[in-house]
Amino acid sequence: MMRHKQIASTWFDTKKITALRERSQSYSAKEDLWSWYVLRRLSIFVTILFIKLKLTPNAISWLSAIFVVSSGAWLIQATPFAFFMAFLFYNAGYLLDCVDGEVARLTGNTSKKGYFIDLLIQGATLPVFLSMPLAILVINDLLLLTSLELVGLYIMLIIIIMTLFVPIAYQLTRASEQNERDPVNKIRTKSFVFEIAGVMLGLPGFFLTLLLLTIASGFQSVTIQTWYVILFLIILALKVAARFFITVKSFPKEP
């Protein structure tokens, strides 16, 4: 695949749209297939709208973080409708994560603060992952809370995570090697099969599969979704262990 030489075009792009894509959508090896083949096709139109509305890249980044973290608040409700809304909110946040960079490149408005907020968006996925086992508990009546109480619990998880992640994000922002890719990310881009696996084992694939299972159940049951979430968490644990091992092995041996 030669995506780094392409733009994420659609058949109805005008010359103006194509020119804007060429200026704002340079391919990054960190970008996954879902982002490149789905969200990037749509993002330029949202980018144009937001530029006309004079929204800053940082404001868009904050919106992205809010939508991403809100997907977990829906997921924890553990109902077919909530799963559908979780899919929408996560992808709205992911789409805006594409848009903020495009707006920044087209307007020349880039900053370290923007990089800091992008790191917080990555951190916003942590409570989303935590909402998965909580959803399992809710489905099995092991966490008997009202919807409002569940949201309150979720907000507390966000606060606890951000207590640690905000200073870490600041330290990373001040670091010199902001564009350094981790070893697992390098492995993911070695082949198309690995890239597909990366999408399906990450949040984009999780929410897409959850949506399809919810549609297949006719919005009437959460049984099959429950087993899928359990399977996803087991695979996630194995993936984290593998990532830890590969990352530690990537450091040069000390003399």
Phi, psi and omega in degrees: 000141181239049184297332183293346178257006185242171169240158183277075188271164173233165185291339183259013178294136172273173177299323179295316179297317180300317179297320179292322177298317182297329180277334191239351187240043177297135185290137175244140179295343179282348185278135181268174185295322181298316179296313186289315187269346180242295189291322180294335178292332183261332192298326184298327180288323174291322178301313180299317179298315183291328176294319177295326178279357178063034174281136180280156177303321181293322178297320178294322178297319178297319177299318179301313180299320180296316180293317181298310183292331179291336179299326177291326178296326175287315184301323184292342178289335171057047172234159179305316179296320180295322177297320178297315180292325178298318177300313181296314183294318180297315182288331173296317178295319180293321177298315180294332175295329173286320186294320185300320178291323179295316178297319180298318181289322182286332181258355182068027185250078178247152182200163175294330178298322178296320178295321178299316180293323177300322177294322178295327177296320175297320178294333180294343178284341182297310176295334176296315176298320180294333180291340181295305178296329177295323177297322177298318179296319180296315181300323183266016177057032177260355176225090188269086180229153174287168179302319180295321179292324177296318178295321178297317177298318180296319178298321178296322176298318179299315181298316180297315180295316182292335176303322179271320191283328181300309178295327177295317179299321179295317180296320178294325178296323181280346181290158185275331186261065183291333186261009180292131180265140179284160186302323181293322177297323178294322178294319183302325185269009181284332180208161181295324179297315179296324180292320177297316178299321179299320179292312185291333180267002177253185182296323177303313179292324179300309184290327177295313179295319178299319178297313182297320178293324179293318177295318181297329180277359180069026181059027184250341187216158176238013184297308183293327177294324179299312180294327178293317180297318178299314178299317180298320180292323177296314179296322178300318179298317178295321180294319179296318179297316179296318180297318179299314182296312182296319181293316180297320181291341183284341180287141178296147180293138178283144180292000000 
